[in-house]
Amino acid sequence: MAAGAQPREAEVKGLRTSPISDYALIGDCRSAALVSKGGSIDWLCLPNFASPSVFAAILDPQVGGRFSIAPEGEFTCSRRYVGQTPVLETTFETATGSVKLTDAMIIGGSAHNFEPRREIVRLVEGLQGSVVLDLRWQPRPDYARGRFKLRRRGHDWACTWRNELLLLRSDQELHGTGSDVTGRIEVNAGERLSFSLSHEKGEIAVRLPLGRDAIDRVERTAAWWQGWADGCSCTGPWRDAVLRSAVTLKLMTFALSGAVVAAPTTSLPEWIGGTRNWDYRYCWLRDAALTMRAFTGLGLRREADAFLRWLLHATALTRPRLRVVYDVYGRVRLPEAELTHLDGYADSRPVRIGNGAYDQTQLDVYGGVIAAAADLVETGGTLQRDQLKLLAGFGRTVCEIWRQPDNGIWEMRDRKRHHSFSKLMCWVALDRLLALSGMQEMDIPAGRFEEERAAIAEAIDTRGFNENLSSYVGQFEGDRLDASLLLMPCLGYGDPADPRQRSTFERIDERLSVDGLMYRYEPASDGLAGPEGAFGICSFWAVENLARRGEVERAERRFERLLERANDIGLFAEEIDPETGAALGNFPQAFTHVGLINAALAIEREKGSSR
């Protein structure tokens, strides 16, 4: 097989698993799909991000289900996103010709149009010569454990289960073979074909036209996305990478509530064959402050306002305590279960749905939410009286509980500890509330907040700093390092040029970094067996730390090397294998792209201030 060639379908069925970095993301801000370089949609949940999958071949090529369109025989491929949009173009080259496959999840939403709840359009265009395509549609609802019926209606095929319908529209002759639909389609230069995959739940089927109408829907979707990207405030040498990250973050923003999911996938392993396989299709409050900073830094006011509304809506449901993770509607009961009938990505078991972190204790979440609100106000937003009252209440809770141990930002499952980063975020919570009270009229016990803020700082600086290491450490009275502490100066705790901050950076860089890729903590710190990759966002935190203390050239060099770790279309997973460069963990990961945006903004800000 030639370099860059993709495995044939038969080989895929023979348990060939595509590298995680071979996937691209398409979506409509309600759900998202992963499309492989081989033209296969291997992951799709409907109707929303955390709904059960209808295609899950990425987690089990044999039984998970897919929708693939690819040339018969050997081929090479190249791909790109159309401009600054998530409309994907994949060009297949074969010995007899070439074809282009365009994939888009359609942006609809007009009250005046009769539209399906979700629709993916796949366009095929013959570019040169003649190519025979192999089409395989394998719907497998409910994570491939649900019973369904497959029926033919003319050229259309319908998969139904409970009150849901998945409709494949085509003007080509396709054949039912058991639970699959297949087709062998010859495409000549200049020919255009279209396929529509739509989903309904509790509604009648909507059969939209194919041909020119389908092309128009894709073009309107691309225009919507390009218009959105044009609204981002972004300049500088890394504009393309930052905009790609912004579009990716927008793809993971749930349009109906403003919530941002950590990733659109579950159980992609943090090490091949490992057990750190988690469901990330939810919203973690710990990410709130950094996500808000990315939105406001790019001038995305609508997204920032919607995100804060969701934050305060969700957290109001659980006040005065905050939970670790919520779903896109603000629900917190997310019981964890294992799908034992799926082999897992590259035999990495278990496959999990739900997330057991939902009933953990993480003190850092208070600082995340309050800092996000303060950021919005600092950049021109306004909070309502009831919202300010809610935030003040969280501040009082911080005063009551910051001395308690917790599970920490990395969700340690064995036992609670006194994590330095959790205390830091409690300090941030009170610090930002005191700042907020100076920006808007707010009823807070300022004296108490100041006293507790000082007490937290004293605890961090005495119990969280190891004199022998000349470094802040992950846990009080401990000797293990933690990359989350790179955020201390980025969050306003101390001067970035302070000797303690500098020595902490250097010590963490010495012990946790490999060629600019940063592990989040030292091996086995989480009590789980086996290795994992370097953490994407921690690597970008190091860049931001350097930029904020004025070492811009060093930050730029490091940033440039990190950008080379993206896949061919600019996407990052949660983790990276420093040795091979392979993407690991759920993909793409919002937190990593947030880190990229904030690091780029920090560099540009520092360069601007020194001019």
N, C-alpha and C positions, 0 to 999 in steps of 0.2 A: 504493500500500500504506500502511495506517495506521501511525502511529508505533508502534514496538515489534512490528510484524508480522514474521512469519518467512517466509523464502522457501519456496515450494512445493517438493515433492520434485523436480519436473521442473527447477526452477531449481537445486536442489542438484546434480542430475546434470549440469547445465550448468556445473559447476566453481565454483559458489558455495561459498566456504569460510567456515565460521562463525568469528567472532573467537575467539581462545583463551579469552577470559574468558566466552564463552557456554557453556562446559562446566562440568558438575558431576561430582564423583567419587563412585562407589559402590564398595564393596569388601568383602572378607571376611578381610583380614589375610593373604592368600596371593596374591591378584591383585586387580586393580581395573579398572574400566571408566569411560570418559568418556562422559557423556550430554549431548547438545546441548540447547539450548532448544527446538529443533524435534523433540524426542523421539527422536533418533537416537543409538544406541550406536555411536560412531565409532572407538572404540579399546578393544580387549580382548585380552589375552594369556593363554593357557591352557597348562598349569594354573597357572603361577606368573608373577610379575612379569616376569622376563626370558625367559620362554618366547616362542616365535613368536606373532605376532598371529593372531587369527581375524577381527577387524574392524580395518581401518586406514584408513577413509575420511578420517580427519583428515590423513593423509599423502598421500592420493590419492583424491579423491571418485569418480573413475571406476572404479578397479580395486581399491581397498583393501578394500571390503566393509563392510557395516553391518547393523544391525537397527533399523529405524525404525518407529515408530507415531505418526502425526500426522494431523490433520484434512485432508481434501481441501480445496483452495481456500485462501483467505486466512484467517488467524487471528492473534490476539494470544495471548500467554501470560504467565503469572507462575509462579514456582516458589519452593519453600522446602524446607529439610530439616525432617523431623519432629522437633521438639525438638532435643536435642543428639545426634542420630544421623546417620548417612549415608544414611538412607532418604529418597529424593527424591520430592517431589510436584510435578508440573507440571500446571497448569490451563490448558487451551486454551479460548479464547472464539472462537466463530464467529458468523456472522450468524444461524444457525439454532439455536444452543444451546451448551452447554459440557460438557466432560468433564475428568476428572482422571486423570492417568497416574501411578501410583506405581511406582518402581523400587527394587529392593533386591537386593543380593547376599547370599544366605542364609548365616547363621552356623549351622553344624551342629556336627559333631564328637562327637556322642554315640555311644558304642560299642554302644549298644543299638538304634540305629535304622539302617535300611537307607537310606542316603542317597547321592546322586550326589557325585562328587568336588567339583564346583563347580555352583552353580545361581544363575541370575538369574531372579527372578520379576517380571513386569510386570503390574500390575493396572490395569484401565480401569473407571472408574465414571462413568456418565452423571449429570450434575448438573442440567441444564436443557435442555428442548427435545430436539432430535435432531441428532446429529453423525455424518457419514460419515467413517470413519477409513480411511486408506491404510496398509497394513502391507507392509513390504518387508524380507525376510530374505535377506541376501547373504553367506553364509559364505565366507570366502576364507582357508583355512588357510595356515600357514607364510609369513606376510607376503605373501599373495596370489601365491605362486609355486608352491604345492603342488597336486598333482592330487587330486581328491576325487570321491566319488560321492554323489549326492543321491537319496534314496528316500522314497516315501510309505508310511506305515504307519497306515491309518485317517486320523484327523485329525492324526496326528503326522508330522513330517518329520525324517529322519535324514541328517546329513552325515558321511561316514566317510572317513578317510585313515589310512594305515598302521594302527596299533593304537589310533587315537583316534576318538571319536564325539562329535558335537555334535547334541543332540536338541532339537527345538522341539516342545513340546506345546501343543495348543490345542483348544478345542471349537468352533472356527469353521472354516468351509469356506475353505481356502487352496489356492492353485494353483501348480503348478510351471511356471516359464517359463524353460527353459534351466537356468542355474546359480542362478536366484533362486527364491524362494517369495514370492508376493504375495497380498494379500487386500484386498477392499473391504467394510468392516464398518460397518453402521449401529448406533449406540448411542443408546438413548433414556434419558430421565431415569429414574433408579432402577435401571437395568440395571448388572450387574457382569460383567466378563469377566476371565479370567486367562490368562496365557501363561507357560510355564516353559521356560527355555533351560538345559540341563544339559550337562556335559562329563564324559567318562570317558576314561581312558587305560589300556589293558591290563586293563580290567574290563568286566563285562557292564553293559548299560544299566539304569538305575534309573528307573522311570516313576512319579513321585510324583503323587498326585491333584491335580487343579485345583480350582477353586471354593473352598469354605469352607476346605479344607485349605491351599490356597495362601495365602489371606488369613491363616490362622493362622501360617504360616511367616514371613510378612512381619512380623506383629505380634510374634512371638517374637524376631525379629531386632531390631526396634526396641526392644523391652524390654531385650534384652541390651546394646545400645549405650547406652541411657539409664542403665542400672545402672552401666555402666562409667564414663560421664561423671560420674555423681553421686559417684564415688569420687575425683574430682580435687579437690585442695585449691586452691580458686580463689575469691577474693572481689574486690571492687573494681568500679569503674565499667566496666571492660572485660571483665567476666567472660564475656559471650557470645562476644566475639572470641577470647579466650584458649581457651575450651572448644572453639570451632570449630577452632582451630589444633591443640589436643590431639587431637581426634577425627581430624583429617586426618593428624597424625603417627602415630597408632595405625593408621590405614588403610595407612600405608606401612611398618609394622612386620611383618616376616614371622613369623607365629605359631610356626612350627616351630623357629626358631632364635633369635629375638629381634633379628635384624638389621634395620636401618632403611635402606630404599633412598632415594636422593636424590630420585627422582621416579618415577612409574609409566609415564613416556613416554620416547620417543626422538625426537630430531631436530626437536622444535618449535624454530623458529629464534630466535636472540637478536636478530635483525633480519630483517624480511621481505625475502626475496630473498638473505639473507646465507648464509655458509658455516659459521658457528659453530652447527652442528647436531649435538648430541652425544647419545649414549645414556646416560641417567641411571638406568637400572634396576638400579644396583649400589650398593654401600655404601662410602663414602669415609671413611677413618680420620680425615682432617682435621676431620670434622664431629663426632667422638666426644665431645670435651669439652663442646661447647655443647649437643649433644643430651642428654648425661647430665645437664647442669645443668637443662635443661627438664624432664626426667623427675623428678629429685629435687625440683626447685622446686615441682612440682605434686603431690608426694606419691605419685607413681606407682612404688611400690617394685617391684612385679612386673615392670614394663617395664624399670626400671633394672637389676634383677638379671639379667634375661634378656639385656639389651643387653650388659652387661659379660661375661656368660658367652660370648656369641657373639664379642665382641672378643678375649677371651683364647684362645678356641678357635681362631679364625681366625689370629690372630697367632702362636700357638704353632706353626702349620704352616709358618711362614716364618722363625722365629727363627734367628739373632739379628737379622736384618734385617726390617724391615717393608716391605710393599708399599703402594702408594698406594690401590688399590681392590680390593675382594673382592666375590664374589657372595654371595648369602644363605646359602650353605653354607660359605663360607670359601675357595672356589676363586679362584685369582688369574690364571689364563690366560684372558684375555678379548679375544682378537684382534678387531681392528676390521675391518669390511667395509662396503661400500656396496651399497645396494639400488637399482640403477640403473633397475629397472623401475617404481619409484615416483617420482611427480613431486615429492614433498615438500610440506610445508604451504605453501600459496600459492606454489607453484613455488620453494620454497627448497630447493636441493640442495646437497650430497648428503644422502640419508637413510642414516644410519649405524646399524649394530648392533655390539655390542662397544664397547670403549673403549681406545684406544691408550695412555691414561694408565697402564695396568696395569704397563707396564715402565719408567715414569719413576722418577726419584728425587725424593722430597719429604721433607726433614728434619723438617718440621712434624708429621708423623704421629706421631712418638715422643711429643711433648708432648700430642697429642690423646688418645692411648690412656692414658698415665700419669695425666694430669689427670682423665680420666673415672673411673679406678679410685680416685684419691684423693678425688674428689667423693663417690663411693659410700660410702667409709669415713667421711668427715667427716659424712655424714648418717645414720650408724648401721649401715652395712653392715660386713661382715667378709670379708677375703680369706684364702684357704687358703694354706698354706705354698708349694705348688708355683706358685700364682699370684704370690705375692710374689717368688719366685725368678725367675720369668719376667720380671717388671717390672724387677727389679734388673739382669737381663741386658740389657734394652733400655737401661737407664741407662749401662751400660758401653759399649754400642755408640754411644750419643750422644757419650760422651767421645772416642771414636775418630774420629767422622766429622763433627762439627759444623763443622769448618773447611773442609769441602768445599763446592763450589757445588751447587746443585740446580735443579729445574724450578719450584719455588715453589708456593704455594697455588693459583695460577691456572693451573698446568700449562702453562707456556710451552713451546712445541714447538720453538722454533728453537735455543736453546742454554741451557746451565746458567749460573746466576749466583749471586752471594752475596746472597740475599734476606734483608732485615732480619727479616721475619716468621718465616722459617724458623729463624733464629738465636734469635729470641724464644721459639719453641716448644721449642727445645732447652734454653733456660734454664728454661722451665716444666717440662720433663721432670725435670731434676735437682732443681729446687726442690721439686716435689711428692714426689719420691722421698725427699728429706731430711725432708719433713714426714711422709710415711707411716711412716718409720722411727721417728718419735716416737709414732705411734698404734698400730702393731703391731710385734711383734718381727720384725726384718728384717735380713738379712745384706747390707749394702752397704758399699762403701769410702767412708765418709762424707767423709773428708779429701779424697780425690780429687774426689768430686762437688762439694764446696764450692769447691775450687780451679778446677775447670772452669766451674762456674756463674759465678764471679767473672770468669773470663776471657771468657766469652760476654758478660756485661754490659758489660765494658770495650770489647769489639769493637762492640757495638750502640751504645754511647754515644759512641764516637769515629768509627767508620767509617759508622755508620748514621744519624748526625745531621748535617744540613747547616746550618752556622752562617749561611750567607747567607739561607737560607729560614727559619731558626729552626724547623726541623721535622725529625722523623725522616723518612727517605725509603725508598722501596721497595727499593732496592739499595744496597749499600755503595758509598761514594764517588759516589753518584748524585745526581740532582736531580729525579727523578720521584717524585710522591706516590703513595701506595697506601692505600686505605681499610681494608685489614686492620690497619693500625697504630692504628686507633681502638680496637682490642681490647687494646692494651698495658695500660692501667690496669684494664680489666675482668678481665685474667688475672693481676693482682697484680704487674705490673712497674711499680713506681714509684707515687707518690702521684697520684691523678687531678687534684689541684689544683696539682701541680708546674708551674712556668712552662713547662718543655719540653713537658709533656703538653698543657697548654692551648694553647700556640702551634701545636703539631702539629695539634690539632683544628681550630683556626681556619684554618690554612693549607689543610688538606684540605677543609674546608667551603667555603672560597672557590673552590678550583679544581676540585673534583670534584662539588659539589652543585648541583642545580637545584631550587628550591622544595622542599627537604627530601628530594629523591631523590638518592641518592649513586651515582655511577659508581665502579666498583671501582678503576680506574686511569686514567691519562691516555691519550688516543687513540693507537692503534697500538702500545701498550706490549707487546702480545702478538705482534706481528709479522704479524698477519693483517689482510687488507684489509677495509675497510668498517666502518660504525659498529655499535654495539650499544646496548641499553637501559641504564638505570640498574639497579643490582643491589639486589634487594629486601632481602637480609639486611644489606648494608652500610648501608642507610638506617636499619635498626633498631639497628645497632651505634652509630650516632651518638646515638640516643636513650639507649641504655644508658650511653654515655660521659658524657653530660650529667647523667644521673641520679646516677651514681656520684660525680660531683664536686659534687653538691648543687644543681645548677641544675634543680630539679624542674619548676618552671613552664615553663621553656623546653623541657624534655624532654616534658612533657605536650602542649604545643601541637604539637610536631613529631610526636609519636605519633598524636595525633588526626588530623592531616592524612594521615598514612600509612594509617591505617585506612580512610580514604575511597577509597584506591586498590584496595581489595579488590573482587572482583566482587560481584554481587548476593546471593551466598550465602556471602560471607566467605572466598573462596579467593584465594590469591596465586600468581602464577607466579614463575619465577626472576627475571625482569627486568620493568621497566616503561618504556615510552616517556614521558619527561618531557613531551613536547609534546602528545601525544594521550591519554596515560593508558592506552594499549593494553597488555595483558599480552603479554609476550614470553618465549620460552624454554620449557623443559619445565614441565609443569603438572599439578597443583599441585606446588610445590617444598617439600620437607621443610625445607630449610635456611632458607627465608624464614619459614616458620611457627615454626621454632625461634627465630629472631631476634625475632619478635613476642612469643612467650612470655617470653623472657628480658628483653626491654625492659620489658614490663609488670611482671614480677616485680621488676626493679631499681627502677622508679619506686615501687611499693608498699612495697618494703623501705626505701627512702630516706625516704618519707613517714612510715613507721612509726617510724623511728629519730629523726625530728625532732619527734615528738609529745611 
